[in-house]
Amino acid sequence: MYRLFRSRAEAERDATELPSDSEELRPQVVRIFALVGEAIAGATHALLAGDRELAKRIVDQDIEIDNLVNAVVEATEIRLLENTGLDVDERGRLLTLLRILPEVERNGDLAEHIARRAARGLGSEMSPRSRGLIERMGEVASTIWREATDVIIDDKLEAAGAIEDIDDELDELHVSLTAELTSGSMTLPVAVELALLARFYERFGDHCVNLARRQVGRGGAD
């Protein structure tokens, strides 16, 4: 069975062994996933609470995510180009890392887009029903990201099926929020911004599904 990263227990047990190239990059990848998880949860909270300072911090934090992703991509490319003696499994792990990182970065960007609207005070202009739907979308987005993290970081491939189900809920919430936007309970500019927000959360879930499919698909190849 192919695995991008070892489980935490295995990593601790084998700490005295010389790490592979992908294992050396693991702390940075874990940090990236943690920052994206914090960003989506924080952006939703900032939006609903009207916390503009938190929203601005999340926007600024996206720069750190981008820098970390760029650094890991560069390090991965160097390893692939310079280490001609890599075995097939290790080369596969590094190539998979290159494929998933852009998707992870895009999820960070989506959280940043939500935070920018929170910083502009959009939350205070939303209808009560739309606030409830956005709150739930934020909760579901955080849940699906935790599941995606388990699949990629800890190789819990059994979580991939749950990700598909969670994404279905995000799609349903998107439909519900779209219906609320047509009710006339908010001004047109607010409705347009909320339509974008709904799309951001939906895309967040779609990226998580793609990440899980990449990992499971690669796992079934060996």
N, C-alpha and C positions, 0 to 999 in steps of 0.2 A: 504493500500500500504506500503510495507516494504521500509525503508530508512536507509542507513548506517549512514548518518549525516543529521542534520537539515539544512535548508537554513540559510544564514547569518542573514536575517531579523528575523527569528524565534529565532535564538541564542541570538540576541541582546534583543529581547522582553522578553525572559525567563531568562535573566542573573541572576535574583535574586533567581531562583530556584536551588535546589541542583542538580548539573550535574550528568548525568549517567556516568558509567565507560568509555564508548566509547566517550562521549563528552569531558571528561577530556583529552583524548588522541588526540583530534582533532587538537590542535595547532601544535603538532609534525608531524602529518600526512600532514597537509597543508604545512609545511616547507619542507617535503620530496618531495612532488609534485612540489613545486616551484623550488627546487634545480635541479630536473631532467629536468624541462622545461628550466632552464637556461643552463644546461649542453648541451642539444642537440642543442640549438641555438648557444651557444658559440663555441662548437666543430666545427660546420659547418663554422662559421665565421673564426675561427682560421685556418682551413684547406685552405680556399680560399684566405685569406689575408696573409697567411704565418706567422701568429702571433704565434711564438713558445712559448712565455711567457704566453700568454692566454691559449694555449693548455696545458701547464704544470700545470697551476692553476686549470684547469678543471679536469685533472688527479688527482691532490691532493684533489679536492673537492669530488671526488667519495668516499674517505675515510669517509668524514662527512656523506654522504648519507648512506653508509653501517652501520656506527655507530648508526645513528638515527633509521634506520630500525631495527637493532638488539635490540635497547632499547625499541622500541614500541612493537616488538614481545614478548620480555621478560615480559614487563608490562602487555600485553594482556593475556599471558599464566597464569601469577600470578592471575589476576582477575578471569579468568575462573576456576582456581583450588581452590582458596580460598573463592570466593564469591558464596557459594552454593545456596544462596537465589536469584540469578539473575532470572528475569522473562524470558520467552521464547524469546521475542523480543530483549532484551538486550544481551542475550547469542548469538542469531543469528547475531547481529551486530558485536560482538567481533569475532565470528568464521569467518565471512566474511572478517574482517580486516586481520586476520591471512592468509586467502587465497590470498588476493590481494597483500600483501606487497612483497612477493618474486618476483612477476611479475614486480612490480614497481622498485625493486632493480635491476632486470635484465635490465630494460631500462636505468637505470643509468650506468650500466656496458657497454651497447652498446655505449652510448655517450662517455664514457671514452676510448673505443677502437678507436673511430673516432679521439678523441683528441690526442691519442698516435701517430697516423699516421700523424696528423697535426704537431706534435712536431718534427717529422722526416723530415719535408719539402716536403711531398708528393704532396701538392697542386701545387707547381711550376713545376711539371713534368707531369701534366695532360694536355690532349688536350683541346682546347677551347670548343668543344662540350661536353666533359665529365665534364668540370667545370660547364657549364650551367645546365647540368642534376643534378649534385650533389647539386648545389645551390637550384634548385627547390625541390629536395628531402628533403633538410634541411628545407625549408619553409613549405612543406607539413607535415613533422614530427612535427614541432612546432605547426602547426594547429591541428593535430590530438591529440597531447598531451593536448592542451587547452580544446578540446572537452571531452577527457577522464577525465580531472580534473573536468569539469562541472558535468559530470555524477556521479563521485564518491564523490566529496567534497560537491557539492550543489544539488545532487539528481535530476539533469535535465535529466531525462530518455529519453526525446524526442531527446536529442542530440545523442543517441546511433545509430540511423539510419544514421546520417551524418558520423559517424565514419566508418561505413562499406564502404560508398562511397569514403571517403578520402583514406582509405586503398587500394581501387581499383586503385586510381591514383598512389600511391606508387608502387604497383605491376607493373603498366604500365611503370613507370619510370625505374624500375629495368630491365624490358625487353629491354627498349631503351638503357640503359647504357651497358647492356650485348652485344647488337649488336655493339655498338661503340667500345667495347673492342676487337672485332674480326676484326676491320677495319685495324689494323696494324699501327694505328697512334701513338702508344706508345710502349715503350719497354715491353718485356714480364714481368719483375718484377713489373713494374708500373701497367700493366694490371691486374696482379694477386692481387695486393693490392686494386685496384679499385673494383675488383669483390667482395672482402671481404667487402669493404665499402658499396657497393650496398646491400649486404646481411644484413649488420647491420641496415641500414635504413628500409629495408623490414621487418625485425624482430621487429623493434621498432613499426611499424604499427600493426603487428600481435598481439603484447602484448597489445596494446591499445584496439583492438577489443575484446580480451579475457577479459580484465578488464570490459569493458562495458557489455559484455554478462553475466558476473558473477553478476553484480549489477542488471541488468534488470531481469535476471533469478530469483534471490532471491526476487526481488520486486514482481514478479508475483506469488510467492509462498504463500503469505498471503492473 
